[in-house]
């Protein structure tokens, strides 16, 4: 990896687009979760099949809820950690420059 590559950073627009893509992906995942499970609940209530209480027929809902939660945590931690990662890279670049200058 060249030193030129290390010092080049994405433009503000590129960073903003990446952040929007991360958030949009999570919100689409959450919307699909709500719509599918609302549809299953409605079918269960109106159609009289399955049951929503006691964790019976709809146990996959809990696994999906866990997956959605993990997706949300990863997205929002990644967005929060973006600045920290950038600062760490900048510190390492400065450290390497000082060492090479000695």
Residue pairs with C-beta under 8 A, 6 or more apart in sequence:
3 93
3 96
6 89
6 93
7 93
9 86
10 18
15 82
19 79
19 82
22 75
22 78
22 79
23 75
23 79
25 71
25 75
26 71
26 72
26 75
26 76
29 68
29 71
30 68
30 72
33 64
33 65
33 68
37 58
37 61
37 64
40 50
40 58
40 61
41 52
43 49
43 50
44 50
44 51
44 52
44 57
44 58
50 56
50 57
50 58
51 57
51 58
52 58
55 62
